[in-house]
Amino acid sequence: MAHERPGHLLQATALINEVYIRLLEWRAVSWQNRAQFFGICARLMRNILVDFARARPRVANEVEARQVSLDKAVAISPDRSDELVALNDALEALAAIDQRKSRIVELRFFGGLSVEETAEVLQISGITVIREWNKARAWLYRELSRTSSVVET
């Protein structure tokens, strides 16, 4: 969110505060380790960002496809709300086929976790994360290109 314009409606602190509030509901959880905590936070951030994007009012004529790079997208702006919803829908479709690939994208894209941190959360090797990440990106590119909602560069 560091690259967003000043005055953006959903600031990084607001996102973190919302995650914290939602985590308060998880009092009965016995956290096993740091990796599990970051995994849950990534899932909550994804849900919050998608809910925010879906709730944002739309302009009727805004139907043109925009380009967004999964690797370079560090922040989600209001101008990318349609892309975020399309990415979420594609991730849900990917999860139906391969849950682990979907989870890797969620942890890396929404949670901002490194390859090593993602490997720790999922209890797999770093090279497996890299391999699955590349396959997931290719699958998402194909899926999003097919729907013409988002085109990855």
N, C-alpha and C positions, 0 to 999 in steps of 0.2 A: 504494500500500500504506500510505500515511500515515494513512488513515482506518480501518485495521484495529484490532482489539482487541489489547491487549498480550499477548504470549505466543503469537501466531498461529504455527502450524507453519511456514508459508512466509513468511518475512520478506523485505523488499526486499533486504537484504544477501545473504541466502541465494540469492535469485533471480539477483542480479548475479554472485555467486560461481559459480553453476552455469553461467551464460552464459559467464563467463571460462574455466572449465574446458573447456567445449565448443569455445570459440574456439581453445584451444591445439591442438586436433586439426587446425586449418586453417592450419598453418604454411606449406604450399606456396602459399597464396593470395597473389597480388600485389594488395593493396588498391589500387583505382583512386582512391578519394576517400572523404571522410567519409560521404557519402550512402550509398555501397555498404556501408560498415561498419554504419551504423545500420539499414539494411535487413536485413542478416544478423542483427543483434542482435534486431530485432523478430520475425523468424521463429523464432529460438531461444527467445525468451521465450514466444511462443505455444506452441511445442512443450512446453516445460517446464511451463507452467501447465496445459495440457490433460492431460499425462501425470500431473501431481500430482492433478488433479481426478478422473481415471479410476481412479487407484490408491486413492483415499480410500474407506474403508468406507461402505456405504450402510445407512440404516435402511429396513426393508422397507415400512413404511407411509408413507414420505415421498414422496407422489406429487402433491402440490398444486402448481399452477403459481405462479410468483412473478413479480413485475414487476421489470424492470431496464431502465434507460435506457442506451442505447449511448453517448450523449453524456456522461452524468454518471458513468458507471462508470469510476472512476479506479483502483480496486483490485478484486481478486478475493478474496473471502473463502471460507472452507470452506462457508458456507451457500449459496454460489452455484455450487458445483461442477457441479451438473446443468445450470445455465444455460450455463456455460462449455463443457461438452461439446456441448450443443445448438448453441451459437454456432459452435463449431469444425466440427461436421457441416454446418451451414448454409453456412459459408464454403467448405467443400470443394465443396458443391453449386454455389455461386456461381462458384467457380473453374472448374468444368467448363463453365459458360456464358460467363463473362467474367472472365478471369484478372486484368485490370487493376483492376476494381472490388474483387475479393477482396484483392488486394495493397494497395490503398488502405486498406481496413478494417484489415487486418493492421498496416500501418505506423502508422495513426492510433490504433487501439484498443490493440493490444498494445505497440507501440513508443513510443506517446505523442508521435509526431512532429506538428509543426504542419503547416498547409496548405503553407507555403513549403518546409519540409524534405521533405515527401512529394513535392512537385513536383520538387525537386532529385533525390531518389532515383530517381524514375520518368522523369525528364527530360521532363516535360510542364508546361504552364502551371498556375498556381495556380487559375485559374478552372475549368480542366478537372478538377482535383482536387476542388474544391467541388461541381461538377456531378455527377461520378461518385460522390462520397461520399454525396450526397443520394439518388441513384438506388440505390446499394447499401444504404443504410439502409432505404429503402422496400421493397426486395426482401427484405431480411432480416426486416423487421417482418412482411411477409406470410408468409414461409416459417416463421418461428418461431411465429407465431400459428396457422398451420395445424397444426403439430405439437403445439401447446399446452404446449410445454416452457418457453418463455420468452415473456413478453408485454412488449414495449417500451412505455414510457410516453412 
